[in-house]
């Protein structure tokens, strides 16, 4: 809990140090007191172009508390437009970190924002929503790499195939083309054979965990992001072949009578 937040919002007796061992109960109590409507909305409508310290301190405290109650609180603050400007960026980033479930209408609004970080974090908060798919597809061509990757990951979580194209496009355009590397030169940097990298960037081979780690070490993109994109595509591709795989559901045999 930040000092500023504790100074501005009185801590209830049940959340004083003697009760901090019961972290979950104390956190729930803090949410009910510190972030009630009366306190959360105290500065609603302010901060379109500057940080409101009181709101920023409250958002920091919500992240520290964590859990589903904190995530739901963030979702409500964002949906009800309690936070704006820089504090909205902070709130959406916190929502992505806590895996908050944002309403489809709220997500659609955030995906259309000019601020690239809000667009990227909104992608991370997008659940299965048919309404959001066209916007996410548009964001695959966003000028900013973080937004493109976040949009592809969101589509991947929905079981869409677009994630594969972005993975291959990232390898070709944002590593080879951007850095002016040929396949042979990039393969040398990665410590692999030219044929191995060529098969990958041309879509003739899947991304392995080892290759993802090599790419992370050489070019900085997280291996978990790349592997998630590959896994979501693999799941999509296998789902398309579900009818070819004949497996009967397992049903335990009835116990024999004694």
RAZI-V954258 format. One record per residue. N is the residue number from 1. PSI is psi in whole degrees, 0 to 359 (999 if undefined). OMEGA is omega in whole degrees, -180 to 180 (NA if undefined). D_CENTER is the distance of its C-alpha to the mean C-alpha in Angstrom with 1 decimal. Layout:
# RAZI-V954258
n=N psi=PSI omega=OMEGA d_center=D_CENTER
n=N psi=PSI omega=OMEGA d_center=D_CENTER
This chain:
# RAZI-V954258
n=1 psi=133 omega=-179 d_center=24.1
n=2 psi=151 omega=180 d_center=25.0
n=3 psi=319 omega=-179 d_center=28.7
n=4 psi=319 omega=-178 d_center=28.3
n=5 psi=317 omega=-180 d_center=26.6
n=6 psi=327 omega=-179 d_center=29.3
n=7 psi=325 omega=-175 d_center=32.0
n=8 psi=331 omega=-176 d_center=31.1
n=9 psi=117 omega=-179 d_center=30.3
n=10 psi=136 omega=180 d_center=32.8
n=11 psi=129 omega=-180 d_center=31.5
n=12 psi=159 omega=-175 d_center=33.1
n=13 psi=322 omega=-176 d_center=35.6
n=14 psi=348 omega=-179 d_center=33.6
n=15 psi=10 omega=177 d_center=30.8
n=16 psi=168 omega=-170 d_center=33.3
n=17 psi=327 omega=-177 d_center=33.4
n=18 psi=341 omega=-178 d_center=35.6
n=19 psi=2 omega=-176 d_center=33.0
n=20 psi=343 omega=177 d_center=29.9
n=21 psi=331 omega=177 d_center=30.5
n=22 psi=75 omega=-169 d_center=29.3
n=23 psi=316 omega=-176 d_center=25.8
n=24 psi=315 omega=180 d_center=24.3
n=25 psi=318 omega=-180 d_center=27.2
n=26 psi=318 omega=180 d_center=27.3
n=27 psi=317 omega=179 d_center=23.6
n=28 psi=321 omega=-180 d_center=24.2
n=29 psi=320 omega=179 d_center=27.4
n=30 psi=320 omega=179 d_center=25.8
n=31 psi=318 omega=-178 d_center=23.3
n=32 psi=327 omega=-176 d_center=26.3
n=33 psi=305 omega=-176 d_center=28.4
n=34 psi=326 omega=-171 d_center=26.3
n=35 psi=32 omega=172 d_center=24.0
n=36 psi=169 omega=-178 d_center=26.5
n=37 psi=320 omega=-176 d_center=27.1
n=38 psi=319 omega=-176 d_center=30.0
n=39 psi=319 omega=-178 d_center=28.1
n=40 psi=324 omega=-175 d_center=24.6
n=41 psi=5 omega=-176 d_center=26.4
n=42 psi=325 omega=-178 d_center=29.0
n=43 psi=22 omega=178 d_center=27.6
n=44 psi=138 omega=-180 d_center=26.0
n=45 psi=348 omega=178 d_center=26.9
n=46 psi=164 omega=171 d_center=27.1
n=47 psi=22 omega=179 d_center=25.0
n=48 psi=328 omega=-178 d_center=24.5
n=49 psi=11 omega=179 d_center=25.3
n=50 psi=159 omega=178 d_center=25.1
n=51 psi=134 omega=170 d_center=23.5
n=52 psi=108 omega=-173 d_center=25.0
n=53 psi=322 omega=-179 d_center=25.5
n=54 psi=318 omega=178 d_center=25.8
n=55 psi=319 omega=180 d_center=22.5
n=56 psi=318 omega=179 d_center=20.7
n=57 psi=320 omega=179 d_center=22.5
n=58 psi=319 omega=179 d_center=21.5
n=59 psi=318 omega=176 d_center=17.8
n=60 psi=318 omega=-179 d_center=18.2
n=61 psi=321 omega=179 d_center=20.1
n=62 psi=316 omega=180 d_center=17.6
n=63 psi=319 omega=179 d_center=15.0
n=64 psi=321 omega=179 d_center=18.0
n=65 psi=313 omega=177 d_center=19.0
n=66 psi=183 omega=177 d_center=15.7
n=67 psi=177 omega=-175 d_center=15.8
n=68 psi=324 omega=179 d_center=15.8
n=69 psi=318 omega=179 d_center=18.3
n=70 psi=318 omega=179 d_center=16.4
n=71 psi=317 omega=179 d_center=13.2
n=72 psi=323 omega=178 d_center=15.8
n=73 psi=316 omega=178 d_center=17.6
n=74 psi=316 omega=-180 d_center=14.7
n=75 psi=319 omega=179 d_center=14.3
n=76 psi=317 omega=-180 d_center=18.0
n=77 psi=319 omega=-179 d_center=18.4
n=78 psi=314 omega=-178 d_center=16.1
n=79 psi=324 omega=-177 d_center=17.7
n=80 psi=7 omega=176 d_center=21.1
n=81 psi=36 omega=178 d_center=20.7
n=82 psi=325 omega=-179 d_center=21.9
n=83 psi=147 omega=-179 d_center=20.0
n=84 psi=170 omega=173 d_center=20.4
n=85 psi=225 omega=-179 d_center=20.3
n=86 psi=324 omega=179 d_center=19.1
n=87 psi=331 omega=175 d_center=18.3
n=88 psi=318 omega=176 d_center=16.1
n=89 psi=316 omega=179 d_center=14.0
n=90 psi=320 omega=-178 d_center=14.0
n=91 psi=318 omega=-179 d_center=13.3
n=92 psi=322 omega=176 d_center=10.2
n=93 psi=319 omega=178 d_center=8.9
n=94 psi=321 omega=178 d_center=10.2
n=95 psi=318 omega=178 d_center=8.8
n=96 psi=320 omega=-179 d_center=5.1
n=97 psi=323 omega=-178 d_center=6.9
n=98 psi=7 omega=180 d_center=9.0
n=99 psi=45 omega=-180 d_center=7.0
n=100 psi=146 omega=178 d_center=9.6
n=101 psi=105 omega=180 d_center=11.0
n=102 psi=145 omega=179 d_center=11.9
n=103 psi=149 omega=-179 d_center=15.0
n=104 psi=318 omega=-180 d_center=15.2
n=105 psi=322 omega=178 d_center=17.5
n=106 psi=316 omega=179 d_center=15.4
n=107 psi=316 omega=-179 d_center=12.4
n=108 psi=318 omega=178 d_center=15.2
n=109 psi=317 omega=-178 d_center=16.6
n=110 psi=324 omega=-180 d_center=13.5
n=111 psi=339 omega=-180 d_center=13.0
n=112 psi=359 omega=-176 d_center=16.7
n=113 psi=155 omega=178 d_center=16.6
n=114 psi=328 omega=-176 d_center=18.3
n=115 psi=121 omega=-175 d_center=16.1
n=116 psi=323 omega=-178 d_center=13.9
n=117 psi=325 omega=176 d_center=11.4
n=118 psi=318 omega=179 d_center=11.2
n=119 psi=314 omega=-178 d_center=10.8
n=120 psi=314 omega=-179 d_center=7.9
n=121 psi=328 omega=176 d_center=6.0
n=122 psi=323 omega=175 d_center=7.6
n=123 psi=321 omega=-178 d_center=6.4
n=124 psi=340 omega=178 d_center=2.8
n=125 psi=0 omega=-176 d_center=5.7
n=126 psi=124 omega=175 d_center=8.0
n=127 psi=195 omega=179 d_center=10.1
n=128 psi=109 omega=-179 d_center=13.3
n=129 psi=114 omega=180 d_center=15.1
n=130 psi=329 omega=-179 d_center=17.9
n=131 psi=327 omega=-174 d_center=18.1
n=132 psi=344 omega=-174 d_center=14.8
n=133 psi=312 omega=179 d_center=15.7
n=134 psi=319 omega=179 d_center=18.3
n=135 psi=319 omega=179 d_center=16.1
n=136 psi=323 omega=177 d_center=13.3
n=137 psi=319 omega=177 d_center=16.3
n=138 psi=321 omega=-178 d_center=17.7
n=139 psi=348 omega=174 d_center=14.6
n=140 psi=340 omega=178 d_center=15.3
n=141 psi=16 omega=180 d_center=18.2
n=142 psi=152 omega=-179 d_center=16.7
n=143 psi=343 omega=-175 d_center=18.7
n=144 psi=131 omega=-175 d_center=15.8
n=145 psi=316 omega=-178 d_center=14.3
n=146 psi=322 omega=179 d_center=10.9
n=147 psi=316 omega=-180 d_center=10.7
n=148 psi=314 omega=-179 d_center=12.3
n=149 psi=318 omega=180 d_center=10.2
n=150 psi=321 omega=178 d_center=6.9
n=151 psi=318 omega=179 d_center=9.4
n=152 psi=320 omega=179 d_center=10.9
n=153 psi=322 omega=177 d_center=8.1
n=154 psi=317 omega=177 d_center=7.8
n=155 psi=323 omega=177 d_center=11.5
n=156 psi=318 omega=178 d_center=11.7
n=157 psi=334 omega=178 d_center=10.3
n=158 psi=0 omega=-180 d_center=13.0
n=159 psi=25 omega=180 d_center=15.6
n=160 psi=157 omega=-176 d_center=16.3
n=161 psi=348 omega=-173 d_center=18.2
n=162 psi=337 omega=-176 d_center=17.1
n=163 psi=327 omega=-179 d_center=14.6
n=164 psi=316 omega=180 d_center=17.9
n=165 psi=321 omega=180 d_center=19.4
n=166 psi=322 omega=179 d_center=16.6
n=167 psi=312 omega=-180 d_center=16.8
n=168 psi=320 omega=179 d_center=20.6
n=169 psi=322 omega=179 d_center=20.5
n=170 psi=315 omega=-178 d_center=18.5
n=171 psi=319 omega=-177 d_center=21.0
n=172 psi=310 omega=-169 d_center=23.9
n=173 psi=321 omega=-171 d_center=23.2
n=174 psi=356 omega=172 d_center=21.1
n=175 psi=300 omega=-176 d_center=22.9
n=176 psi=303 omega=-175 d_center=26.3
n=177 psi=314 omega=-177 d_center=27.0
n=178 psi=320 omega=-178 d_center=25.4
n=179 psi=359 omega=179 d_center=27.1
n=180 psi=34 omega=-179 d_center=30.2
n=181 psi=139 omega=170 d_center=30.3
n=182 psi=167 omega=177 d_center=32.1
n=183 psi=320 omega=-180 d_center=30.9
n=184 psi=318 omega=-179 d_center=33.7
n=185 psi=318 omega=179 d_center=32.7
n=186 psi=322 omega=178 d_center=29.1
n=187 psi=323 omega=178 d_center=30.3
n=188 psi=318 omega=178 d_center=32.6
n=189 psi=318 omega=-177 d_center=29.8
n=190 psi=345 omega=-179 d_center=27.7
n=191 psi=34 omega=179 d_center=30.9
n=192 psi=169 omega=178 d_center=31.0
n=193 psi=151 omega=179 d_center=33.5
n=194 psi=318 omega=-178 d_center=33.3
n=195 psi=325 omega=180 d_center=33.5
n=196 psi=313 omega=-180 d_center=30.4
n=197 psi=322 omega=180 d_center=28.2
n=198 psi=316 omega=178 d_center=30.0
n=199 psi=322 omega=-179 d_center=29.3
n=200 psi=309 omega=-175 d_center=25.5
n=201 psi=341 omega=178 d_center=25.2
n=202 psi=6 omega=176 d_center=27.5
n=203 psi=17 omega=-179 d_center=25.6
n=204 psi=0 omega=179 d_center=28.4
n=205 psi=151 omega=178 d_center=26.6
n=206 psi=157 omega=178 d_center=23.3
n=207 psi=125 omega=178 d_center=21.2
n=208 psi=163 omega=178 d_center=22.2
n=209 psi=322 omega=-180 d_center=20.7
n=210 psi=318 omega=179 d_center=23.4
n=211 psi=320 omega=179 d_center=22.9
n=212 psi=320 omega=179 d_center=19.2
n=213 psi=321 omega=177 d_center=20.4
n=214 psi=318 omega=179 d_center=23.2
n=215 psi=319 omega=178 d_center=20.9
n=216 psi=314 omega=-178 d_center=18.8
n=217 psi=325 omega=-176 d_center=22.1
n=218 psi=320 omega=-169 d_center=23.7
n=219 psi=357 omega=169 d_center=21.2
n=220 psi=348 omega=179 d_center=18.3
n=221 psi=138 omega=-175 d_center=15.3
n=222 psi=134 omega=-180 d_center=13.5
n=223 psi=328 omega=-180 d_center=15.1
n=224 psi=322 omega=178 d_center=12.2
n=225 psi=313 omega=-179 d_center=10.3
n=226 psi=317 omega=-178 d_center=13.7
n=227 psi=325 omega=176 d_center=14.6
n=228 psi=317 omega=179 d_center=11.7
n=229 psi=318 omega=179 d_center=12.7
n=230 psi=317 omega=-178 d_center=16.3
n=231 psi=319 omega=179 d_center=15.9
n=232 psi=322 omega=177 d_center=14.4
n=233 psi=318 omega=179 d_center=17.3
n=234 psi=319 omega=179 d_center=19.7
n=235 psi=319 omega=178 d_center=18.9
n=236 psi=311 omega=-177 d_center=19.4
n=237 psi=319 omega=179 d_center=22.6
n=238 psi=324 omega=179 d_center=24.0
n=239 psi=326 omega=178 d_center=23.4
n=240 psi=338 omega=-179 d_center=25.6
n=241 psi=12 omega=-175 d_center=28.3
n=242 psi=325 omega=-179 d_center=28.2
n=243 psi=341 omega=-179 d_center=31.7
n=244 psi=345 omega=-174 d_center=33.2
n=245 psi=113 omega=-177 d_center=32.5
n=246 psi=104 omega=177 d_center=35.1
n=247 psi=128 omega=180 d_center=34.3
n=248 psi=143 omega=177 d_center=35.8
n=249 psi=140 omega=179 d_center=34.1
n=250 psi=131 omega=176 d_center=35.6
n=251 psi=120 omega=-179 d_center=37.9
n=252 psi=144 omega=177 d_center=39.7
n=253 psi=146 omega=177 d_center=43.5
n=254 psi=139 omega=180 d_center=45.4
n=255 psi=140 omega=-180 d_center=47.2
n=256 psi=140 omega=178 d_center=50.9
n=257 psi=144 omega=-180 d_center=53.4
n=258 psi=999 omega=NA d_center=55.4
